[in-house]
Amino acid sequence: MFYMIFALIWYALIATIFLILSVPLVAIASTTFLVLCTGAYVRASRLALGAEAVPVPQPEGVPAYVHYLSGPAGRDLRQIADLTWREMREVGERARTWLKNGFFHYGMDNYRRAVGVLIAAGLVAGAVVTGLVMALVTLGALLVWGLLFVLAKGLLYTLRGVDSGLSQLRGIKLTCPACHHRVVYPAYACPNPSCTHRHEDVRPGRYGLLRRTCACGERMPTLLVLGSHKMTAYCPHCEAPMAEGAGTAREIVVPMLGATTAGKTRMMLALAETMTGALDATAADEPTGTSLAQMQDALHARGDTRKTIAEDAVRAYSFNLGQRTRRLVHIYDPPGEDFSSSARLQARRFLRGAHAFVFVVDPFAIPDVWNSLDPAAQRDYQAIRSSQPPSYIFEQVLENLTGMGVKTGVKSLAVAVTKSDLTAGLPICDGLEEDVRAWLTDRVGMANMVRSIEKSFGKVRYFHTSARFTPAGVDPNVQDLLAWTLSRNGVN
């Protein structure tokens, strides 16, 4: 009887001790497991961003690496989750083995087994808490990633808007000097001299916010305000090189109008000489510099320039003008055959975006002037005389400009009666130097053309010019023509 009472008291005491120790034991076991799993998470994160990081995929299609928030961040989170699960399974397996060998091995007494049960309960509780904590950590990571992604998107569109807005406020538009398309944003060559990759749209987006990383590893700016204009620009339509600094200055597009052999190319060359000389402008691209040098060499070698071939692609002669208030001036010299064909004129997109026009009038193509010459003079000038009268050329141009939707009423037109070096001394050209407009209307029967010109264009001025180069330089009247044309477009 005494033994039974003693046993009951003993087991009651033992049960009380277990009850008293169970709570802290379970808490210690669960806390220890949580700490071990936290360490597993830290190790997994270090491995995911280090030794076992997901390889960065090589660019495909676009020669640039995807911005971290637009892809790699998601891959890293998945890798961290996978490695964390692996590390935690290893922690759980080690805990299970330790518990089995230490408390539930064959031959263990009941007291040890009871302690094992408490520790096992603590580990289960720790696993549940760890699962909840990891779920919160994962949710937090996803929320942070999502928040950063949304902020990046907002910054992306803000930067694009600011860049485009500044260009709009400054009146800057981009025109390809080769194919004449309007260019929303040029393509850029990688600034790495040893890299041949070309990036079609470097603006903030999937491949970078402030900087884009080329497939070669070179970083490049994504916005004009950040310096993208310092890279070599290309037209995304025809892949031709664009002007240096394209997108940073307002454009002034000036097409030359006139019949074949009217002297447009010589006039253009005289304008270019004035631009690079008196106005200290520079060729804005390599094709301009090369073409001007070739024409000047031909002019000095044989006294004439190569005829503009009708089948040639008309590329602008582009110039960077000014230092503080820069302008990008494009001068187009289309072949004279264009002005006798509506189909050819309609294909010249630069006419739609023109700011000013220079109409080159060959005085020998005016019937009254030609008929006043004796047969010997006509034979001398036949080779340099335009085949169509200027009135016909102007009506062709006006009809096609109207058909293109060009608002000529807000454009300026400089009318240049050329070859003043050849008309000097001709009786019918008396008074031409003093008042070109009066000479056209009153002396040579061009009154209808003059009325049509002044009715159609907002600003008109008449000049008597020679495109011949002399030791004294370019004809001052050519300089006056260029100064007047540019002043109509904000250049003083």
Secondary structure by P-SEA (a helix, b strand, c coil): caaaaaaaaaaaaaaaaaaaaaaaaaaaaaaaaaaaaaaaaaaaaaaaaccccccccccccccccccccccaaaaaaaaaaaaaaaaaaaaaaaaaaaaaaccccccccaaaaaaaaaaaaaaaaaaaaaaaaaaaaaaaaaaaaaaaaaaaaaaaaaaaaaaaaaaaaabbbbbcccccccccbbbbcccccccccccccccccccccccccccccbbbbcccccccccccccccccccccccccccbbbbbbbbbbcccccaaaaaaaaaaaaacccccccccaaaaaaaaaaaaaaaacccccccccccccccccccccccbbbbbbbbbccccccccaaaaaaccccccccbbbbbbcccccaaaaaaccaaaaaaaccccccccaaaaaaaaaaaaaaaccccccbbbbbbbccccccccccccccccccaaaaacccccaaaaaaaaaacccbbbbbbcccccccccccaaaaaaaaaaaaacccc
